[in-house]
Amino acid sequence: GVTDTNNMGAAMAPAAADSLTSAPEGLTLEIVSCSPTGATLELKNETEQWFRYGESYGLYRQVNGGWYQMNKEMDTIAIAYELAPGESRKLTLSWGELDWGGVLPAGTYCVAQGGLLGEQQVTVSVTFAIK
């Protein structure tokens, strides 16, 4: 779904699954490796615009078909990153600093990274399973 991307950041405590996939074609997030304590992702920008994003990301767990946020995304972008057209970058995420202890139980999860693609607010996400 491309609708309702304006209030992506704040209002996702149960999250609608289709609002987690608002990224345009060419902007992708892929799992390189994942474990109960963290993940390495690759963010690829194959669009013709710059993608600007901050450190914060959303971590969601699928529960009964719905998505529930497990971390509090930081409201302020302390560090802003820019990914040029055609570039990719690895992101290393650790759940260890999160207040619930940082070890994921078995289940299906989603990581969502929001940012600006040109002037448009978008969110790119990837799902993964912990067995």
All heavy atoms as an XYZ file, in Angstrom:
981
protein
N       0.821     -1.191      0.000
C       0.000      0.000      0.000
C       0.854      1.239      0.000
O       1.847      1.312      0.697
N       0.449      2.221     -0.752
C       1.194      3.470     -0.825
C       0.467      4.540     -0.025
O       0.946      5.627      0.184
C       1.371      3.908     -2.298
C       2.183      5.180     -2.403
C       2.046      2.805     -3.077
N      -0.736      4.244      0.470
C      -1.489      5.230      1.219
C      -1.008      5.293      2.653
O      -0.342      4.381      3.141
C      -2.988      4.881      1.209
O      -3.118      3.544      1.703
C      -3.546      4.964     -0.191
N      -1.343      6.366      3.337
C      -1.114      6.519      4.763
C       0.352      6.371      5.144
O       0.676      5.695      6.110
C      -1.970      5.511      5.542
C      -2.005      5.837      7.027
O      -1.971      7.027      7.367
O      -2.030      4.908      7.826
N       1.256      6.999      4.401
C       2.659      6.938      4.785
C       3.071      8.164      5.592
O       4.182      8.233      6.071
C       3.565      6.857      3.544
O       3.226      7.922      2.672
C       3.389      5.529      2.842
N       2.180      9.118      5.764
C       2.576     10.366      6.418
C       2.812     10.204      7.913
O       3.708     10.793      8.466
C       1.546     11.456      6.173
C       1.570     11.916      4.735
O       2.576     11.774      4.079
N       0.464     12.434      4.250
N       1.999      9.397      8.597
C       2.180      9.258     10.037
C       2.864      7.940     10.376
O       2.543      7.299     11.353
C       0.836      9.386     10.765
C      -0.190      8.409     10.209
O       0.142      7.559      9.389
N      -1.420      8.540     10.645
N       3.818      7.531      9.534
C       4.502      6.256      9.752
C       5.222      6.203     11.091
O       5.152      5.202     11.772
C       5.554      6.017      8.663
C       5.003      5.483      7.380
S       4.208      3.907      7.608
C       5.600      2.926      8.102
N       5.926      7.261     11.448
C       6.823      7.180     12.594
C       6.128      6.909     13.901
O       6.458      5.963     14.602
N       5.122      7.692     14.214
C       4.592      7.680     15.571
C       3.533      6.608     15.807
O       3.552      5.940     16.825
C       4.011      9.058     15.886
N       2.627      6.445     14.887
C       1.399      5.731     15.202
C       1.438      4.261     14.818
O       0.540      3.776     14.180
C       0.225      6.417     14.497
N       2.484      3.549     15.207
C       2.541      2.150     14.808
C       2.665      1.220     15.990
O       3.627      0.513     16.104
C       3.735      1.940     13.882
C       3.415      2.263     12.463
S       4.848      2.093     11.397
C       4.721      0.413     10.906
N       1.714      1.239     16.895
C       1.893      0.338     18.024
C       1.263     -1.025     17.807
O       1.963     -1.978     18.003
C       1.438      0.985     19.309
N      -0.014     -1.197     17.354
C      -0.043     -2.275     16.380
C       0.112     -1.644     15.012
O      -0.465     -0.597     14.750
C      -1.404     -2.935     16.548
C      -2.230     -1.990     17.288
C      -1.317     -0.999     17.969
N       0.899     -2.257     14.176
C       1.162     -1.693     12.853
C       0.378     -2.478     11.821
O       0.282     -3.691     11.913
C       2.650     -1.800     12.556
N      -0.163     -1.778     10.857
C      -0.801     -2.473      9.744
C       0.293     -3.042      8.856
O       1.238     -2.346      8.522
C      -1.679     -1.496      8.962
N       0.158     -4.300      8.496
C       1.234     -4.958      7.752
C       1.528     -4.247      6.443
O       2.681     -4.118      6.043
C       0.889     -6.416      7.495
N       0.492     -3.753      5.754
C       0.791     -3.137      4.458
C       1.450     -1.778      4.623
O       2.118     -1.300      3.718
C      -0.462     -3.031      3.579
C      -1.459     -2.033      4.110
O      -2.310     -2.436      4.914
O      -1.387     -0.856      3.716
N       1.314     -1.146      5.794
C       2.005      0.137      5.989
C       3.494     -0.089      6.221
O       4.266      0.847      6.200
C       1.389      0.904      7.158
O       1.666      0.250      8.368
N       3.897     -1.344      6.428
C       5.318     -1.638      6.586
C       6.012     -1.798      5.241
O       7.204     -2.010      5.186
C       5.507     -2.929      7.391
C       5.171     -2.856      8.871
C       5.314     -4.220      9.518
C       6.053     -1.859      9.578
N       5.268     -1.722      4.145
C       5.882     -1.967      2.839
C       5.590     -0.817      1.888
O       5.064     -1.032      0.813
C       5.359     -3.273      2.218
O       3.926     -3.193      2.188
C       5.772     -4.483      3.030
N       5.912      0.398      2.305
C       5.567      1.542      1.462
C       6.706      1.982      0.555
O       6.599      2.979     -0.118
C       5.153      2.730      2.335
O       6.288      3.267      2.989
N       7.818      1.263      0.570
C       8.967      1.721     -0.208
C       8.717      1.534     -1.697
O       8.139      0.538     -2.118
C      10.220      0.968      0.199
N       9.164      2.485     -2.507
C       9.031      2.342     -3.954
C       9.993      1.288     -4.491
O      10.946      0.908     -3.804
C       9.391      3.729     -4.477
C      10.263      4.307     -3.426
C       9.800      3.738     -2.122
N       9.718      0.835     -5.687
C      10.583     -0.151     -6.318
C      12.000      0.408     -6.438
O      12.186      1.576     -6.757
C      10.027     -0.458     -7.713
C      10.470     -1.777     -8.271
C       9.727     -2.120     -9.561
O       8.552     -1.751     -9.680
O      10.366     -2.730    -10.427
N      12.987     -0.440     -6.144
C      14.368      0.000     -6.242
C      15.005      0.298     -4.907
O      16.229      0.328     -4.793
N      14.182      0.539     -3.882
C      14.718      0.757     -2.537
C      14.428     -0.514     -1.748
O      13.268     -0.848     -1.515
C      14.052      1.962     -1.887
C      14.641      2.416     -0.548
C      16.070      2.920     -0.722
C      13.780      3.502      0.072
N      15.478     -1.255     -1.378
C      15.255     -2.550     -0.749
C      16.111     -2.728      0.493
O      17.177     -2.122      0.632
C      15.566     -3.708     -1.721
O      16.919     -3.567     -2.187
C      14.621     -3.718     -2.904
N      15.615     -3.561      1.379
C      16.319     -3.935      2.593
C      16.378     -5.458      2.576
O      15.352     -6.113      2.390
C      15.523     -3.435      3.803
C      16.204     -3.357      5.154
C      17.462     -2.494      5.110
C      15.235     -2.800      6.186
N      17.575     -6.025      2.706
C      17.730     -7.479      2.664
C      18.476     -7.953      3.896
O      19.361     -7.272      4.393
C      18.521     -7.899      1.413
C      17.777     -7.637      0.119
C      18.655     -7.890     -1.106
O      19.771     -8.437     -0.950
O      18.216     -7.520     -2.207
N      18.098     -9.137      4.369
C      18.784     -9.755      5.508
C      20.090    -10.378      5.027
O      20.090    -11.174      4.093
C      17.897    -10.857      6.136
C      16.643    -10.250      6.773
C      18.684    -11.675      7.152
C      16.874     -9.595      8.112
N      21.203     -9.980      5.625
C      22.489    -10.638      5.366
C      22.640    -11.786      6.359
O      22.951    -12.910      5.993
C      23.652     -9.638      5.490
C      24.987    -10.342      5.282
C      23.475     -8.502      4.487
N      22.394    -11.500      7.630
C      22.403    -12.530      8.662
C      21.531    -12.049      9.810
O      21.366    -10.843     10.007
C      23.826    -12.794      9.160
O      24.343    -11.627      9.767
N      20.952    -13.004     10.547
C      20.156    -12.600     11.709
C      20.278    -13.659     12.790
O      20.545    -14.823     12.502
C      18.693    -12.370     11.335
S      17.858    -13.830     10.698
N      20.130    -13.232     14.017
C      20.215    -14.120     15.169
C      19.265    -13.567     16.227
O      18.742    -12.465     16.066
C      21.650    -14.143     15.711
O      21.913    -12.943     16.408
N      19.061    -14.303     17.315
C      18.189    -13.770     18.371
C      18.699    -12.477     19.000
O      17.948    -11.789     19.670
C      18.154    -14.909     19.398
C      18.413    -16.143     18.598
C      19.408    -15.715     17.549
N      19.977    -12.116     18.787
C      20.523    -10.925     19.440
C      20.793     -9.758     18.492
O      21.188     -8.686     18.940
C      21.836    -11.258     20.172
O      22.738    -11.850     19.232
C      21.595    -12.235     21.318
N      20.585     -9.958     17.192
C      20.820     -8.854     16.274
C      20.734     -9.297     14.834
O      20.444    -10.461     14.549
N      20.986     -8.360     13.933
C      20.915     -8.683     12.510
C      21.829     -7.762     11.725
O      22.134     -6.655     12.159
C      19.486     -8.548     11.991
N      22.261     -8.239     10.577
C      22.961     -7.406      9.611
C      22.078     -7.334      8.374
O      21.635     -8.368      7.862
C      24.336     -7.998      9.250
O      25.106     -8.110     10.446
C      25.074     -7.093      8.267
N      21.799     -6.118      7.941
C      20.927     -5.889      6.797
C      21.706     -5.167      5.720
O      22.692     -4.487      6.009
C      19.719     -5.024      7.194
C      18.963     -5.402      8.456
C      17.855     -4.396      8.710
C      18.392     -6.791      8.351
N      21.250     -5.291      4.488
C      21.829     -4.490      3.416
C      20.740     -3.618      2.832
O      19.698     -4.095      2.406
C      22.449     -5.361      2.334
C      23.212     -4.510      1.328
C      24.113     -5.316      0.411
O      23.974     -6.549      0.364
O      24.938     -4.694     -0.274
N      20.997     -2.307      2.869
C      20.075     -1.324      2.327
C      20.576     -0.954      0.939
O      21.729     -0.544      0.794
C      20.064     -0.096      3.248
C      19.149      1.057      2.904
C      17.693      0.639      2.911
C      19.364      2.196      3.897
N      19.727     -1.126     -0.076
C      20.126     -0.832     -1.454
C      19.237      0.246     -2.028
O      18.010      0.180     -1.914
C      19.998     -2.089     -2.331
C      20.950     -3.201     -1.976
C      20.769     -4.369     -2.935
C      21.689     -5.522     -2.551
N      21.408     -6.724     -3.354
N      19.877      1.214     -2.656
C      19.133      2.293     -3.314
C      19.384      2.206     -4.809
O      20.396      2.685     -5.307
C      19.576      3.654     -2.768
C      18.799      4.795     -3.399
O      17.864      4.580     -4.160
N      19.189      6.015     -3.074
N      18.458      1.582     -5.528
C      18.584      1.487     -6.979
C      17.597      2.434     -7.662
O      17.214      2.231     -8.801
C      18.389      0.027     -7.408
C      19.582     -0.815     -6.948
C      19.308     -2.310     -6.950
O      18.174     -2.713     -7.262
O      20.240     -3.075     -6.648
N      17.185      3.472     -6.919
C      16.316      4.493     -7.501
C      17.198      5.602     -8.082
O      18.424      5.520     -8.027
C      15.381      5.094     -6.436
O      16.156      5.944     -5.576
C      14.703      4.005     -5.611
N      16.566      6.651     -8.579
C      17.331      7.776     -9.119
C      17.400      8.948     -8.151
O      17.809     10.037     -8.517
C      16.700      8.219    -10.450
C      16.826      7.124    -11.504
C      16.151      7.494    -12.816
O      15.597      8.614    -12.918
O      16.178      6.658    -13.732
N      16.982      8.716     -6.886
C      16.989      9.796     -5.903
C      17.823      9.398     -4.690
O      18.046      8.218     -4.432
C      15.553     10.092     -5.442
C      14.667     10.616     -6.553
C      13.251     10.834     -6.036
O      12.549      9.881     -5.705
N      12.845     12.075     -5.968
N      18.269     10.409     -3.942
C      18.990     10.164     -2.697
C      18.012      9.667     -1.641
O      16.878     10.136     -1.576
C      19.664     11.448     -2.207
C      20.887     11.786     -2.989
C      20.926     12.345     -4.246
C      22.241     11.617     -2.591
N      22.235     12.508     -4.637
C      23.060     12.079     -3.644
C      22.837     11.119     -1.435
C      24.446     12.051     -3.574
C      24.217     11.103     -1.366
C      25.013     11.560     -2.431
N      18.472      8.725     -0.785
C      17.679      8.271      0.358
C      18.379      8.740      1.622
O      19.546      8.440      1.841
C      17.554      6.744      0.348
C      16.719      6.200      1.484
C      15.403      6.604      1.658
C      17.255      5.280      2.382
C      14.630      6.108      2.701
C      16.489      4.773      3.427
C      15.172      5.190      3.583
N      17.672      9.525      2.435
C      18.222     10.048      3.688
C      17.492      9.376      4.837
O      16.266      9.373      4.858
C      18.025     11.562      3.770
C      18.810     12.318      2.722
C      18.506     13.819      2.770
N      19.151     14.499      1.664
C      18.654     14.566      0.439
N      17.502     13.982      0.158
N      19.305     15.202     -0.526
N      18.247      8.843      5.788
C      17.612      8.133      6.897
C      18.431      8.327      8.166
O      19.591      8.717      8.114
C      17.478      6.631      6.571
C      18.788      5.925      6.360
C      19.376      5.194      7.387
C      19.454      6.000      5.141
C      20.593      4.556      7.202
C      20.665      5.363      4.946
C      21.225      4.641      5.985
O      22.435      4.022      5.800
N      17.800      8.067      9.294
C      18.469      8.211     10.581
C      18.826      6.864     11.173
O      18.583      5.821     10.575
N      19.410      6.912     12.367
C      19.813      5.687     13.048
C      18.632      4.847     13.480
O      18.744      3.645     13.626
C      20.561      6.037     14.340
C      21.971      6.462     14.151
C      22.664      6.512     15.506
O      22.367      7.423     16.291
O      23.480      5.619     15.759
N      17.518      5.494     13.792
C      16.421      4.762     14.403
C      15.724      3.873     13.382
O      15.677      4.174     12.190
C      15.428      5.729     15.040
O      14.904      6.591     14.064
N      15.206      2.772     13.868
C      14.501      1.821     13.021
C      13.386      1.220     13.863
O      13.380      1.345     15.089
C      15.449      0.716     12.530
C      16.062     -0.091     13.646
C      15.450     -1.261     14.110
C      17.224      0.334     14.278
C      15.995     -1.974     15.165
C      17.775     -0.381     15.328
C      17.149     -1.533     15.770
O      17.676     -2.233     16.814
N      12.442      0.574     13.224
C      11.374     -0.102     13.949
C      11.600     -1.603     13.922
O      11.938     -2.159     12.882
N      11.438     -2.237     15.067
C      11.497     -3.698     15.148
C      10.107     -4.171     15.548
O       9.565     -3.721     16.563
C      12.524     -4.140     16.192
C      12.610     -5.656     16.457
C      13.072     -6.412     15.211
C      13.534     -5.942     17.629
N       9.522     -5.044     14.731
C       8.153     -5.503     14.953
C       8.113     -7.014     15.041
O       8.895     -7.705     14.386
C       7.239     -5.045     13.796
C       7.263     -3.556     13.608
C       8.196     -2.962     12.766
C       6.387     -2.737     14.306
C       8.250     -1.586     12.609
C       6.437     -1.358     14.160
C       7.370     -0.791     13.314
O       7.422      0.564     13.173
N       7.165     -7.526     15.828
C       6.944     -8.963     15.921
C       5.535     -9.271     15.440
O       4.597     -8.553     15.772
C       7.107     -9.440     17.359
C       6.908    -10.952     17.454
C       7.197    -11.481     18.831
N       7.109    -12.946     18.793
C       7.199    -13.716     19.856
N       7.404    -13.180     21.047
N       7.098    -15.028     19.740
N       5.420    -10.336     14.654
C       4.099    -10.726     14.178
C       3.391    -11.536     15.262
O       3.923    -12.523     15.759
C       4.220    -11.561     12.899
C       2.894    -11.726     12.188
C       3.082    -12.341     10.816
O       3.933    -13.198     10.611
N       2.286    -11.897      9.870
N       2.209    -11.064     15.646
C       1.409    -11.740     16.661
C      -0.009    -11.862     16.126
O      -0.647    -10.839     15.835
C       1.393    -10.952     17.991
C       0.577    -11.685     19.044
C       2.807    -10.704     18.488
N      -0.481    -13.077     15.961
C      -1.840    -13.316     15.466
C      -2.146    -12.533     14.192
O      -3.216    -11.957     14.043
C      -2.887    -12.966     16.536
C      -2.727    -13.835     17.772
O      -2.322    -14.987     17.680
N      -3.019    -13.274     18.926
N      -1.183    -12.491     13.282
C      -1.410    -11.826     12.006
C      -1.211    -10.328     12.028
O      -1.261     -9.681     10.987
N      -0.982     -9.727     13.205
C      -0.725     -8.287     13.284
C       0.723     -8.037     13.660
O       1.415     -8.932     14.135
N       1.189     -6.813     13.448
C       2.575     -6.458     13.775
C       2.588     -5.566     15.008
O       1.856     -4.585     15.071
C       3.222     -5.720     12.605
C       3.422     -6.588     11.414
C       2.621     -6.654     10.309
C       4.483     -7.521     11.190
N       3.121     -7.573      9.428
C       4.259     -8.117      9.928
C       5.600     -7.915     11.938
C       5.112     -9.078      9.398
C       6.448     -8.867     11.408
C       6.203     -9.443     10.151
N       3.444     -5.894     15.961
C       3.554     -5.118     17.186
C       4.979     -4.628     17.362
O       5.920     -5.405     17.233
C       3.103     -5.952     18.396
C       1.615     -6.179     18.346
C       1.090     -7.244     17.637
C       0.748     -5.265     18.933
C      -0.283     -7.430     17.534
C      -0.623     -5.439     18.840
C      -1.133     -6.511     18.133
O      -2.489     -6.672     18.027
N       5.104     -3.342     17.680
C       6.434     -2.747     17.773
C       7.115     -3.152     19.076
O       6.515     -3.123     20.136
C       6.335     -1.223     17.681
C       7.700     -0.564     17.590
C       7.629      0.845     17.041
O       6.556      1.368     16.786
N       8.778      1.459     16.865
N       8.385     -3.550     18.972
C       9.149     -4.030     20.128
C      10.155     -3.008     20.631
O      10.705     -3.170     21.702
C       9.891     -5.313     19.756
C       8.953     -6.431     19.350
S       9.856     -7.944     19.031
C      10.455     -8.344     20.677
N      10.449     -1.992     19.845
C      11.388     -0.973     20.312
C      10.730      0.385     20.157
O       9.775      0.544     19.414
C      12.704     -1.025     19.533
C      12.540     -0.593     18.085
O      11.459     -0.694     17.492
N      13.606     -0.123     17.482
N      11.236      1.340     20.879
C      10.761      2.713     20.703
C      11.721      3.381     19.738
O      12.896      3.518     20.029
C      10.786      3.449     22.044
C       9.754      2.951     23.024
C       9.676      3.929     24.200
C       8.583      3.542     25.163
N       9.024      2.536     26.145
N      11.189      3.786     18.588
C      12.041      4.514     17.652
C      12.356      5.876     18.245
O      11.491      6.518     18.826
C      11.324      4.696     16.312
C      11.218      3.434     15.501
C      10.516      3.679     14.185
O      11.158      4.245     13.289
O       9.353      3.329     14.073
N      13.584      6.312     18.103
C      13.944      7.635     18.600
C      13.302      8.680     17.706
O      13.293      8.548     16.483
C      15.459      7.792     18.596
C      16.146      6.879     19.578
S      17.944      6.888     19.379
C      18.118      5.941     17.864
N      12.715      9.694     18.318
C      12.012     10.706     17.541
C      12.974     11.607     16.774
O      12.688     12.054     15.686
C      11.140     11.575     18.452
C       9.963     10.778     18.996
O       9.558      9.806     18.327
O       9.476     11.117     20.077
N      14.106     11.886     17.373
C      15.037     12.795     16.725
C      16.053     11.998     15.919
O      16.457     10.908     16.321
C      15.785     13.642     17.763
O      16.453     12.756     18.652
C      14.827     14.519     18.543
N      16.440     12.532     14.795
C      17.478     11.901     13.997
C      18.807     12.477     14.458
O      19.168     13.597     14.125
C      17.254     12.165     12.491
C      15.948     11.513     12.049
C      18.431     11.641     11.681
C      15.649     11.689     10.578
N      19.506     11.725     15.303
C      20.772     12.207     15.842
C      21.834     12.214     14.753
O      22.600     13.159     14.618
C      21.207     11.328     17.002
N      21.877     11.137     13.990
C      22.834     11.032     12.898
C      22.028     10.769     11.635
O      21.210      9.860     11.610
C      23.820      9.867     13.126
C      24.591     10.089     14.438
C      24.769      9.717     11.948
C      25.481      8.935     14.823
N      22.253     11.567     10.617
C      21.546     11.352      9.358
C      22.516     10.751      8.348
O      23.648     11.190      8.230
C      20.980     12.668      8.837
N      22.041      9.724      7.665
C      22.844      9.075      6.640
C      22.242      9.364      5.276
O      21.033      9.568      5.159
C      22.870      7.560      6.852
C      23.435      7.142      8.176
C      22.592      6.811      9.224
C      24.811      7.072      8.377
C      23.112      6.415     10.455
C      25.326      6.678      9.600
C      24.473      6.355     10.635
O      24.985      5.973     11.841
N      23.078      9.360      4.253
C      22.590      9.552      2.895
C      23.102      8.416      2.034
O      24.278      8.055      2.097
C      23.061     10.889      2.328
C      22.446     12.079      3.039
C      22.651     13.372      2.261
O      23.629     13.443      1.494
O      21.840     14.293      2.427
N      22.206      7.857      1.251
C      22.556      6.764      0.358
C      22.280      7.246     -1.063
O      21.129      7.511     -1.420
C      21.719      5.528      0.693
C      22.207      4.181      0.168
C      23.609      3.859      0.692
C      21.244      3.080      0.580
N      23.341      7.391     -1.838
C      23.213      7.921     -3.199
C      22.557      6.886     -4.113
O      22.574      5.693     -3.818
C      24.593      8.290     -3.745
N      21.995      7.336     -5.231
C      21.457      6.398     -6.212
C      22.530      5.383     -6.613
O      23.670      5.753     -6.880
C      21.081      7.299     -7.390
C      20.810      8.629     -6.767
C      21.774      8.735     -5.620
N      22.160      4.100     -6.611
C      23.095      3.047     -6.996
C      23.961      2.521     -5.865
O      24.685      1.556     -6.037
N      23.906      3.144     -4.685
C      24.732      2.696     -3.564
C      23.990      1.691     -2.694
O      22.764      1.627     -2.684
C      25.122      3.884     -2.671
C      26.242      4.731     -3.234
C      26.733      5.783     -2.236
O      26.081      6.011     -1.198
O      27.777      6.368     -2.521
N      24.783      0.917     -1.943
C      24.201      0.069     -0.921
C      25.057      0.189      0.333
O      26.219      0.599      0.263
C      24.111     -1.387     -1.390
O      25.401     -1.911     -1.560
N      24.479     -0.159      1.467
C      25.200     -0.027      2.728
C      24.716     -1.115      3.683
O      23.527     -1.414      3.731
C      24.934      1.352      3.331
C      25.702      1.622      4.616
C      25.544      3.065      5.056
N      26.192      3.959      4.102
C      25.755      5.189      3.832
N      24.684      5.660      4.404
N      26.408      5.945      2.968
N      25.640     -1.677      4.442
C      25.248     -2.663      5.454
C      24.877     -1.945      6.748
O      25.547     -1.003      7.162
C      26.394     -3.643      5.707
C      26.522     -4.683      4.609
C      27.375     -5.852      5.063
C      27.275     -7.027      4.098
N      27.657     -6.693      2.729
N      23.802     -2.401      7.371
C      23.359     -1.881      8.656
C      23.498     -3.000      9.680
O      23.008     -4.105      9.456
C      21.888     -1.448      8.592
C      21.453     -0.546      7.444
C      19.961     -0.274      7.534
C      22.215      0.757      7.462
N      24.162     -2.727     10.780
C      24.303     -3.727     11.840
C      23.429     -3.309     13.014
O      23.629     -2.234     13.578
C      25.770     -3.846     12.280
O      26.560     -4.173     11.132
C      25.932     -4.938     13.334
N      22.461     -4.145     13.332
C      21.517     -3.838     14.405
C      21.736     -4.822     15.544
O      21.958     -6.007     15.323
C      20.078     -3.972     13.905
C      19.739     -3.233     12.604
C      18.290     -3.469     12.230
C      20.018     -1.749     12.722
N      21.687     -4.320     16.761
C      21.805     -5.177     17.935
C      20.606     -4.933     18.828
O      20.258     -3.787     19.100
C      23.086     -4.844     18.695
O      23.075     -5.482     19.956
N      19.952     -6.009     19.233
C      18.799     -5.829     20.133
C      19.263     -5.703     21.582
O      18.468     -5.482     22.469
C      17.812     -6.988     20.035
C      17.664     -7.665     18.706
C      17.704     -9.011     18.480
C      17.419     -7.076     17.415
N      17.525     -9.276     17.145
C      17.347     -8.119     16.461
C      17.271     -5.770     16.973
C      17.135     -7.898     15.108
C      17.061     -5.545     15.616
C      16.990     -6.584     14.706
N      20.557     -5.901     21.828
C      21.067     -5.954     23.195
C      20.818     -4.706     24.019
O      20.670     -4.783     25.233
N      20.763     -3.534     23.365
C      20.566     -2.295     24.124
C      19.097     -2.052     24.449
O      18.764     -1.115     25.142
C      21.065     -1.083     23.319
C      22.499     -1.158     22.872
C      22.626     -1.468     21.386
O      21.917     -0.848     20.571
O      23.427     -2.345     21.037
N      18.199     -2.870     23.911
C      16.778     -2.614     24.124
C      16.360     -3.026     25.528
O      16.917     -3.954     26.113
C      15.948     -3.354     23.066
C      16.314     -2.974     21.624
C      15.490     -3.759     20.628
C      16.124     -1.484     21.382
N      15.352     -2.317     26.066
C      15.057     -2.440     27.494
C      14.525     -3.813     27.909
O      14.563     -4.162     29.074
C      14.089     -1.335     27.941
C      12.894     -1.197     27.018
O      12.617     -2.142     26.241
O      12.239     -0.151     27.072
N      14.057     -4.649     26.980
C      13.541     -5.966     27.361
C      14.610     -7.048     27.300
O      14.301     -8.226     27.372
C      12.337     -6.361     26.518
C      12.456     -6.008     25.066
C      11.967     -4.884     24.462
C      13.110     -6.758     24.036
N      12.290     -4.898     23.131
C      12.980     -6.022     22.839
C      13.798     -7.971     24.018
C      13.522     -6.471     21.641
C      14.329     -8.410     22.814
C      14.184     -7.661     21.645
N      15.867     -6.667     27.158
C      16.936     -7.652     27.273
C      17.558     -8.053     25.958
O      18.668     -8.536     25.914
N      16.834     -7.877     24.875
C      17.476     -7.984     23.586
C      17.698     -9.363     23.011
O      18.496     -9.518     22.107
N      17.003    -10.404     23.507
C      17.107    -11.715     22.866
C      15.724    -12.071     22.335
O      14.767    -12.168     23.099
C      17.613    -12.793     23.859
C      17.673    -14.154     23.174
C      18.982    -12.400     24.397
N      15.617    -12.243     21.024
C      14.315    -12.504     20.419
C      13.910    -13.964     20.587
O      14.681    -14.860     20.269
C      14.358    -12.196     18.912
C      14.667    -10.763     18.495
C      14.628    -10.657     16.971
C      13.704     -9.777     19.127
N      12.700    -14.221     21.072
C      12.194    -15.587     21.070
C      11.850    -16.017     19.643
O      11.791    -15.174     18.739
C      10.929    -15.512     21.935
C      10.519    -14.084     21.904
C      11.762    -13.270     21.674
N      11.624    -17.303     19.446
C      11.257    -17.792     18.115
C      10.018    -17.053     17.618
O       9.095    -16.778     18.387
C      11.002    -19.289     18.165
N      10.019    -16.707     16.342
C       8.875    -15.991     15.786
C       9.230    -15.313     14.487
O      10.337    -15.466     13.975
N       8.280    -14.559     13.966
C       8.476    -13.806     12.730
C       8.570    -12.328     13.077
O       7.752    -11.810     13.836
C       7.307    -14.046     11.752
O       7.249    -15.438     11.466
C       7.513    -13.274     10.454
N       9.574    -11.664     12.517
C       9.864    -10.276     12.848
C      10.003     -9.445     11.587
O      10.190     -9.983     10.492
C      11.172    -10.186     13.655
C      11.066    -10.907     14.975
C      11.381    -12.259     15.069
C      10.610    -10.240     16.100
C      11.246    -12.938     16.273
C      10.478    -10.916     17.310
C      10.789    -12.262     17.390
O      10.644    -12.921     18.570
N       9.944     -8.146     11.778
C      10.121     -7.214     10.675
C      10.959     -6.052     11.176
O      10.760     -5.570     12.292
C       8.750     -6.711     10.208
S       8.839     -5.437      8.946
N      11.914     -5.630     10.353
C      12.663     -4.407     10.630
C      12.239     -3.389      9.581
O      12.227     -3.693      8.390
C      14.187     -4.641     10.565
C      14.927     -3.310     10.589
C      14.652     -5.508     11.717
N      11.867     -2.196     10.031
C      11.452     -1.135      9.125
C      12.366      0.068      9.306
O      12.672      0.463     10.429
C       9.999     -0.732      9.396
N      12.823      0.621      8.194
C      13.695      1.796      8.213
C      12.995      2.898      7.438
O      12.705      2.743      6.263
C      15.033      1.446      7.539
C      15.999      2.615      7.432
C      16.577      3.007      8.786
O      17.210      2.217      9.457
N      16.348      4.248      9.185
N      12.709      3.998      8.107
C      12.048      5.121      7.448
C      13.055      6.156      7.004
O      14.168      6.214      7.517
N      12.649      6.965      6.052
C      13.518      8.039      5.598
C      12.869      8.826      4.489
O      11.680      8.664      4.205
N      13.669      9.686      3.876
C      13.186     10.510      2.772
C      13.857     10.060      1.490
O      15.085     10.001      1.410
C      13.525     11.984      3.008
C      12.682     12.752      4.016
C      13.286     14.137      4.248
C      11.253     12.887      3.529
N      13.046      9.730      0.506
C      13.562      9.419     -0.821
C      13.225     10.638     -1.664
O      12.063     10.854     -2.002
C      12.903      8.161     -1.385
C      13.497      7.664     -2.708
C      14.927      7.173     -2.507
C      12.640      6.563     -3.296
N      14.248     11.456     -1.949
C      13.966     12.759     -2.539
C      13.181     13.559     -1.520
O      13.637     13.794     -0.415
N      11.936     13.936     -1.869
C      11.081     14.695     -0.945
C      10.030     13.801     -0.301
O       9.242     14.265      0.511
C      10.371     15.829     -1.704
C      11.327     16.820     -2.347
C      12.162     17.551     -1.305
O      11.582     18.094     -0.347
O      13.403     17.567     -1.441
N       9.966     12.532     -0.683
C       8.881     11.661     -0.254
C       9.278     10.847      0.976
O      10.344     10.247      1.015
C       8.526     10.718     -1.421
C       7.368      9.788     -1.138
C       7.226      8.725     -2.225
O       8.063      8.586     -3.110
N       6.167      7.952     -2.131
N       8.401     10.841      1.988
C       8.629     10.033      3.186
C       8.288      8.579      2.855
O       7.183      8.286      2.427
C       7.715     10.536      4.310
C       7.848      9.767      5.616
C       9.125     10.098      6.365
O       9.519     11.245      6.427
N       9.755      9.095      6.929
N       9.254      7.673      3.018
C       9.024      6.265      2.707
C       9.549      5.385      3.837
O      10.344      5.822      4.665
C       9.699      5.840      1.376
C       9.171      6.652      0.208
C      11.210      5.946      1.474
N       9.084      4.151      3.858
C       9.570      3.158      4.808
C       9.887      1.891      4.043
O       9.068      1.398      3.273
C       8.509      2.856      5.883
O       8.221      4.059      6.578
C       9.015      1.818      6.869
N      11.089      1.384      4.239
C      11.502      0.131      3.601
C      11.644     -0.898      4.717
O      12.074     -0.577      5.820
C      12.811      0.324      2.793
C      13.954      0.765      3.671
C      13.172     -0.938      2.037
N      11.209     -2.132      4.438
C      11.217     -3.124      5.521
C      11.588     -4.504      4.996
O      11.553     -4.761      3.788
C       9.845     -3.171      6.192
O       8.858     -3.585      5.262
N      11.937     -5.383      5.927
C      12.248     -6.765      5.588
C      11.770     -7.633      6.752
O      11.843     -7.228      7.916
C      13.768     -6.956      5.323
C      14.598     -6.650      6.555
C      14.058     -8.356      4.806
N      11.231     -8.802      6.425
C      10.815     -9.719      7.486
C      11.815    -10.873      7.586
O      12.500    -11.195      6.607
C       9.416    -10.297      7.220
O       9.425    -10.946      5.951
C       8.354     -9.208      7.224
N      11.899    -11.442      8.772
C      12.788    -12.582      8.985
C      12.215    -13.437     10.105
O      11.360    -12.991     10.858
C      14.223    -12.128      9.304
C      14.350    -11.321     10.563
C      14.717    -11.921     11.777
C      14.120     -9.956     10.566
C      14.839    -11.175     12.936
C      14.248     -9.198     11.714
C      14.609     -9.808     12.906
N      12.681    -14.671     10.179
C      12.184    -15.590     11.212
C      13.327    -16.011     12.114
O      14.453    -16.214     11.667
C      11.566    -16.820     10.558
N      13.027    -16.112     13.399
C      13.940    -16.697     14.374
C      13.363    -18.052     14.746
O      12.211    -18.130     15.157
C      14.076    -15.797     15.630
C      14.637    -14.423     15.279
C      14.933    -16.491     16.692
C      16.089    -14.411     14.837
N      14.129    -19.095     14.551
C      13.613    -20.449     14.802
C      14.078    -20.976     16.166
O      15.069    -20.551     16.670
C      14.081    -21.401     13.717
C      13.627    -20.947     12.346
C      13.728    -22.102     11.343
C      13.345    -21.676      9.943
N      12.110    -20.919      9.857
